[in-house]
């Protein structure tokens, strides 16, 4: 995919939280843009965003404002072209601060991309400003709503091995793990495509993606089926790796049922955050156990969970290794933290599934 432009990612007061997951994904990987900086004035010292997330230097500083991002771009001989909203607000609503920041970006000549439910294009002031300056506003979820495929069973034609990366909660790294598996397969000279199901996958450049939570319910299964079928029809890839959404038991973001029903995965990788005791964003709602959630996924899909991927949120490195060893003994499955250990054992499990 050709890079569309040089981008700054807005993530004010959120980069250190799960609300910054879109920004996190763009820092880790994107084929659509070259990321120059992340805006979050709550984090001092212009830390490297990659080091902050994963202890891996990315040359993407966390800056205090848009003017500083322009200064850094100029010092590198780079022209900023895009402003991306990298924060996921509750309910996907535009806050006053986001609207003011978008207005500033448009005034400074930047195209704006947003994956929120609340559409920038519906704001007359912003739309007019973009038109006046010859700029583009893209509401990713709005584009997704234009799709309307119904499930018709053509998934049965697909010969690609299909793996779904589901999870025990929302915002715990399912998309990142899915990308790492895709890249790991490609590094072994196997053909693979990521099937994106959220706005961040689209922003990262997934060729086959939709935004599940923007679709009319009647079309969710059909869109998922159509994505997998289209990828197979056009690419004839060996593997389709499907990004999960939410979790089956999350009270606010139950997801995965349509993926299991429509995409008919051959196997599932379960993402889990052992350091969490409650569902993300829902204090007082205890997280259902990994054992129960694996049982439920296998019961519904009639297919096996082939590996467990760990999110080390809130854990020391030594704890992660100990937890992985214990879970591996309990479930007799490969258990790894791909950001700490690499995705190789997950890729091995996917290749074994194909065999």
HELIX and SHEET records of a PDB file:
HELIX    1   1 UNK A   18  UNK A   20  5                                   3    
HELIX    2   2 UNK A   21  UNK A   28  1                                   8    
HELIX    3   3 UNK A   49  UNK A   54  1                                   6    
HELIX    4   4 UNK A   66  UNK A   75  1                                  10    
HELIX    5   5 UNK A   90  UNK A   92  5                                   3    
HELIX    6   6 UNK A   96  UNK A  107  1                                  12    
HELIX    7   7 UNK A  120  UNK A  122  5                                   3    
HELIX    8   8 UNK A  124  UNK A  132  1                                   9    
HELIX    9   9 UNK A  140  UNK A  144  1                                   5    
HELIX   10  10 UNK A  154  UNK A  157  5                                   4    
HELIX   11  11 UNK A  174  UNK A  187  1                                  14    
HELIX   12  12 UNK A  199  UNK A  203  1                                   5    
HELIX   13  13 UNK A  212  UNK A  214  5                                   3    
HELIX   14  14 UNK A  217  UNK A  235  1                                  19    
HELIX   15  15 UNK A  257  UNK A  263  1                                   7    
HELIX   16  16 UNK A  290  UNK A  301  1                                  12    
HELIX   17  17 UNK A  317  UNK A  331  1                                  15    
HELIX   18  18 UNK A  338  UNK A  341  1                                   4    
HELIX   19  19 UNK A  344  UNK A  354  1                                  11    
SHEET    1   A 6 UNK A  61  UNK A  63  0                                        
SHEET    2   A 6 UNK A  33  UNK A  39  1                                        
SHEET    3   A 6 UNK A   5  UNK A  10  1                                        
SHEET    4   A 6 UNK A  82  UNK A  85  1                                        
SHEET    5   A 6 UNK A 111  UNK A 114  1                                        
SHEET    6   A 6 UNK A 137  UNK A 139  1                                        
SHEET    1   B 7 UNK A 208  UNK A 209  0                                        
SHEET    2   B 7 UNK A 192  UNK A 196  1                                        
SHEET    3   B 7 UNK A 239  UNK A 243  1                                        
SHEET    4   B 7 UNK A 161  UNK A 167  1                                        
SHEET    5   B 7 UNK A 267  UNK A 272  1                                        
SHEET    6   B 7 UNK A 304  UNK A 310  1                                        
SHEET    7   B 7 UNK A 334  UNK A 336  1                                        
END                                                                             
